[in-house]
Structures are given as C-alpha cells and as structure tokens.
Amino acid sequence: MPQIDVPVMADEISKGQQPEYLYWVGCAGAFDKRYQKVSRSFAKILNETKVSYAVLGKEETCTGDPAKRAGNEMLFQMQAMQVIETLKTYDVKKILCTCPHCFNILKNEYPELGGQFEVIHYSTFLQSLLDTGTIQIKKEVFKNKRITFHDPCYLGRGNGIYDAPRKVIDAIDIDYTEMKRAKSFSLCCGAGGAQMFKEAEKGDKEVYMERTEDVLASGADIVATACPFCMTMLSDGIKYANKEEKLVNMDLAELIATNMDL
Amino acid sequence: MEQIIFACTFLITLILLGFTFMRLRAFFKLCKPLKYDGKLKERLSLTARVAFGQTKILRKPIIGFLHALVFWGFLVITIGSIEMVIDGLFGLNRSLAFSGIGYDIITASGDIFSLIVLLGVFIFLLRRLFLKIRRFSGVELKPKNKLDANIALSFIILLMVSLIGMNTFDILLHKEALAGTYPISSSLAAWINHHNNTSILFHFFWWLHIVLIFAFANYLPYSKHFHVFMSIPNVFFSNLNPLTFLPAMPEVSKEVKLMLSGDAFQEPSDSAPSRFGVKDIEDITQNNYLDSLTCTQCGRCTEVCPANITGKLLSPRKIFVDVRNRMLEKGPFLNKAPKYDDHKALIGDYISHEELWACTTCNACAQECPLNISHPNLIMDMRRYLVLEEGQAPEELNVMFANIENNGAPWKFSPEDRLDWTQY
C-alpha cells in the first residue's frame, strides 16, 4: 500500500521539533473516501514545498461545527474545549484548514471560547505559495479545458474569500468561466447548516440539482470546489444528471497537485 | 388662526406618535437586552455605507438605483418638511431662506427630487400592481400586506404631488419675491402662467402636504413601510462580524465548565437562564425585534434562499413577519401580566419545525437584505431551543450528535482510523 509521509504533531514535539503550521485535516478529510484524495493532494503539496507542518492524527476530533449548526451548543462547546486544550498543549499558533466549515469555526468562533489562533484557508495558502514561486507548475494537464469555480458559502459570503481560489485556478493553464450565480451571489450546494447529515425537507427539487444546473449551464468541463460538503453535493448532482462523462468535480488542491506532477 | 390650527394639528401628531413610541418601548422591554459592542466608529461607517450609501440595495442595480434616488430624495425633502413645521408654528413663509445660497441648493435639489421620487414611486406602484414579480408574493404575504404596500406608495405619490403643487403656486403667488430655486415647479408655474386662485391653491397644497406628512408619520409604525424610520438604527446595530459568525451561548459555557471541572452536581450559583434558545417572543433579543420592525417585506432574502427556491417551506422573510405579528398578539398581554400564557408560541403556531430545519445557513438572505437583517442566527437560536430544551432534532441529527460524542466525528468512524487517508 503506498503511503504519504505525513508528520504527526505528537511525534514532532517528542523529537523536539515545533512545526510552524498545524494542518487541520477535518473529519471529511480523514474519512470521506472521495475527499481523502484532497487531503492527500494537499499533504503532497505541503511535502513538496517543504512547509513545516504536522497533523494531529488520532488526537484530532470534530470542531463541533455540525453540532452547533444543528442547535446542540452543549456538544459544540464540549468539543471546542477539548480541541482548544489539545491545540494549546502543542503550542499551536497557525492552523491550515481545507474545510471552510472548520476554517470558519476555528477562526471566528473559537476566540470567544478562549482559542486564539491564526487560521488560514488552504486556498489563501496555495495562492501565497504560488505568488512566491514556491509552487512550480510542471505540466499543463488541463490545457484546452474549461473550468468554473463553485464558491463555498462559509468561505465566500461567510469570510469574504473570493479571489484566492480564482487566483489558484488562474495559475494553471486553463480556460476559466464564471457561473451565472457567483461570488457573493453564489448559490449554496445544500449541505451547510448540518444539512449534510440529514435528508432535505420536502420540496420540489434538491438544492444540489439546482446548483448542478448552474454548473452545466456554464459549459465547463471541470467544476472546482474548495469544500468537502460542496464536493459531495456537486459530485452527486453530476451523477444524477448523468453528466459524469462531460463534467468532473475537482478540488483546488487536486488541480495544483496534478499540475505539479505529484 | 391658521397658526393655532397648525399648532393643534402638530400637537395631535406628536401625541399620537408618542403613544406609538410608548407602545413600542413596552414591546422592546419584553425582549432580551440589545447587543451592542461599543464599536461606534465601525458602526457609523457601516451606517454611512449601507443606510446612506444604499450599497446593498444597489446589488440589484436598476431598481436599486431608483430606490436610492427615492431615499436620497427623502433626506433632502425632509429639510423642507422641517421648515414647513417652523413656518406653520410661527406664521412665517420659507423661514430657512436666510441661509442664502445654501437655501437655493436645498430648494433646487428638493424640487428636482420631488419629481424623481414621484416617478420612482409611481414605477414601484405600477410594478407591484401589474408585473408578476415572484418575491412580491409568498405564504407570509396576505392581501392586507399587499394593500399596505400599495397604501404606503400611494401616500408618497400624494406627498410629492402636493409638494410640487405647493411650490408651483408659491411661485405664482410670490413671483420673484420667493426665496429659493425651483427648476421643476417654476417650469410648471410658467406653463400655468396665471391663475385666479393662486393664494387658495397655495394654502390648499401647503396644508395637504403637511397633513399628509403627519398622517404618513403615524401610519408608518403600523406598516411594513416602517423602514423609513427604522432602517438607519437597524443598520447601525446590525452585524459587524463575518456573516457566518454565530455567537456562542455564554449560559451554556458556564454549564460546560462545571461539567469539565468535575462539579457536575454542583448547582450553578447564579440563577439559571429561563430558557435556552428562542421559543417565543420573550426569548428574542431587542436586535431581533428591531429587525422585524425594519423588514419591508421586499423578499430579496426569500428570493435567494436555496431552500425556498427548491420548494421547501422556509422563507426567511416569513420569520420576521411572524416575529412582528407574534409580538402584536402576545406583547400587550405580557405587558399587563408578565406570566401571561396563551398556550401558543412562535415555534409551532407561527414557525414550524420543518421551516427551521430547512435552513442551510448559507447566509444568502443576510447577504441580500438591504438593511442587514440577520435571519440565519435567529433560525439557529430557534434550533437551539428545539435541541437543548425539547430534544427535538430530526433523527439523523441525533445520530450525528451521538457519533461526535462517541467517536469525535459526525460519521461512525473510529478515531483510530484518522490517519487512514495517508495510505492508499
């Protein structure tokens, strides 16, 4: 079985090393079969660019976001207290997140409970690695393809990050097209607010189908996402629309890792 | 004589407004305290941008610009209204004319804006009457809400007609002696040229205009059009944080700390909160109530709501229409008897569980609201009541809670497998 070398915080600390960043993998990053590929791509990029980082591994636990959004403040705060304690034990200062929901809660909602960290979304981080020339694009895998980007609500509307993902896409040689509803006007994939973990309420359509239609209307061959939930929803949408041969869903980290020939 | 009649009319207006103000103050007192962070500078800047700059309504550029013109017109025209009150009380005409060139600017812009507002509001009314715009309907919009919208717009049309009429006949009456500049009304006056009853018509329009202002001011607090008064304070007190910031519940923090410190059985020293989350009108904050009074039912929120677009019951606009109606229903009784219970509640009788669980917290509604109303956070507070007080979450969510509690992940995976993704 091939394996990526991913440094684990407890090991690094015991070796007397203090990694600069904590890579917060998130539950989807650790367990979702499709999204595990995104975690691997991002870890490969971090390894290749020699970023000083580590993951918590078995010590990582849910930030409590789905519990909080589902009204269970008690469970959320218990999780948050536990996470903050772990992070403080390892003297974590900077956190890298791929999941915008983890990013939002760690960045905006942990400070209220005593957890002050510099939290960076990987789209911003990738952009800075590209800006400084640390990331070298080696292959033009997607030449002559068209791509569009679906804004995750918790990244875009929630935290005003619209440009970073687009600049990351801009770094690879590909034709970019914008959807009709984009940036702050973007339409949700349907999974936020704990919807990911339950059936949708009765209606006449699934939200992810409504959004998949936007993607299809854009004429793109690839829809880029930057959130594990958006990935699940849009991949389902593409599948149910029977467009799997025409349209693929890829994460920003996968796009970059592929172009770095990793 | 005219002065006495005016003073009496003005006094009646103030008394009626005072009565309304006291009534609203009593309603506000039923709510939890206003959240205010003291960030005066940021809040003034936010108010300048969103309220005075109309930045959010301009997200729909054409109709938004028309609204912005109407709003800016109102600001200028209000100066003229204040002058009329001074004139009326002291038996003067054009009492602010001493300001010279400034007066020319105020009157000229007021005069031009009165025509722009007239045309703008006329278009708004025609649009409501004859175009089928999806966001102008919905379960929460009863015929009386639609009538209310049309009455408010008609009021403004009459206000502008009477204002232009007043200026036109003032020009005909006082000719060159009249202070100020009136590009629109003077053209109209030149066209009419001569009229036998200029004095009577000037007085007629003057009185019509001021009485309409007084009537409109007293109508507004009972109308969805109350945003004319409430928009500026509401934007000032609105959310400065990132849209997806959901504040923690401090009352829960206390309990969690007790549990983690091992003193779970120790009774909390200070009185426990009456209720976690929002069930009924007395659980909302003053900010929520302010939001409900500010809502103009424009439906920009509902129009972009993914749940609503896909045919679910949730309509973010309905949440605040319900809050305002529920306060009207329960508020007066609660003010008489604090323990009053009509065996009804906001949740259940107004807002169903199904509506609350349909929200994706995408914040498109909050992003779109021209007056920065925050729908998702109130929806979250109602979910908090359902879960923390009633244990009434959809079954799949209870499974998710159990997974987090037992395995530290919302899915049923062991923490031991957290590094499996590194192998493939």
Interface residues (C-beta under 8 A of the other chain):
Chain A: M1 P2 Q3 I4 D5 V6 V8 V25 C27 G29 A30 F31 Q36 K37 S39 R40 A43 V55 L56 G57 K58 E60 T61 C62 G64 P66 A67 K68 R69 A70 G71 N72 E73 M74 L75 F76 Q77 M78 Q79 M81 N104 N108 E109 E112 L113 C153 Y154 R157 G158 N159 G160 S184 F185 S186 L187 C188 G190 A191 G192 G193 A194 Q195 M196 F197 K198 E199 A200 E201 K202 G203 D204 K205 E206 V207 M209 E210 R211
Chain B: R59 N241 P242 L243 T244 F245 L246 P247 A248 M249 V252 S253 E255 V256 M259 L260 F276 G277 V304 P306 A307 I309 T310 G311 K312 L313 L314 E354 W357 A358 C359 T360 T361 C362 N363 A364 Q367 P376 M380 R383 R384 Y385 L386 V387 L388 A393 P394 E396 L397 V399 M400 F401 I404 E405 G408 A409 P410 W411 F413 P415 E416 D417 R418 L419 D420 W421 T422 Q423 Y424
